[in-house]
């Protein structure tokens, strides 16, 4: 089973379910994008296997004595990205992408926190995602997105040229404005290609390792 997992570097053999008499490991769920801790659940080996098969986080309910997939009632599923056992292999951290509020009381997390990143670029990326999935009348993002990738790519090119031109002058405020315009349209182009900032970061990390 563990060969099917893409465990984070550290403990490639994965979690040890035999460490507990009931075979249940604590499982911490962290938002892959914001790094906020969303909830804590318990998994046995069958729950982990089902998580891998469904690509949706599945726990073992101690009260119902059965497997349950987070979101099976609410529709707010958790899509797993990384599986990270702790140093003793008796606790599991899963980095996941939530499709809605996680707490059964309706809040973003089971700890009453708002699931927002301290990184504004991640917030902006999430906003672009939301506009694409849930169009808003009059939204600039939706207007440009509806015109297709060629128009978006053209807009990125135009903004890049404007930034280069502004770089040759001495108006720092205008330069920053043009830089912001380019960054915004670049993010929109990435999302149109179904690529995220994290994907670009990973490419840069790999280059850094090589160099």
C-alpha positions, 0 to 999 in steps of 0.5 A, a space after each residue: 500500500 505504501 508504494 502508492 503514496 507520495 510521502 514527504 521526504 523523511 519517513 518513506 515507509 509511512 505511518 505505523 498503525 500497529 502502534 495503537 491498540 485500536 489501529 487509529 492514528 491521529 491525522 492533522 489536516 492542513 490547508 495546502 495553500 494557506 497552511 492553516 490547520 483545518 481539523 483533526 481526525 483519526 485514520 486506520 489503514 483502511 481509511 488511508 487506503 480509501 483516501 488514496 483511492 478516492 483522492 478525498 480525505 477519509 477518516 474512521 468515525 469512532 462514534 459511528 464505527 465506520 469509514 466516513 469521507 469528509 464532505 460526504 454530507 456537506 459536499 465540502 471535500 478535502 483533496 489530499 496533496 501531501 502525506 507526511 508522517 511525524 518522526 515516530 510514524 504514529 501521527 499523520 499530517 495531510 496537506 489538502 485543498 478544501 472545497 468549502 468550510 470544514 467545521 460542521 458548525 459552518 466555520 472555515 476550520 474546526 478551531 474557529 480560524 478564518 482560512 486565509 493566508 498571510 500571503 496576499 498573493 495566495 489570497 489573490 490567486 484564490 480570488 481568481 480561482 473563485 471568479 473562474 469557478 463562480 463568475 460574477 457579473 461585471 468582474 474584470 477577471 471574468 470578462 478577460 477570462 471569457 475572451 480566451 487564453 490568446 487575449 490573456 496572453 496578449 494582455 500579459 505581453 502588453 503589460 510586460 512591455 509597459 513595465 519595461 518602458 516605465 523602468 527606463 523612467 524615474 517614476 517609481 510609483 508608476 513603475 510599481 503600478 505597471 509591475 502590479 498590473 503585470 503580476 495580476 495578469 500573469 496570475 490570471 494566465 497561470 490559472 487559465 493554464 491550470 497552473 498555480 504559483 506553487 507549481 512555479 515555486 517548485 520549478 524554481 526550487 529545483 533550479 536552485 538545487 541544481 545551481 
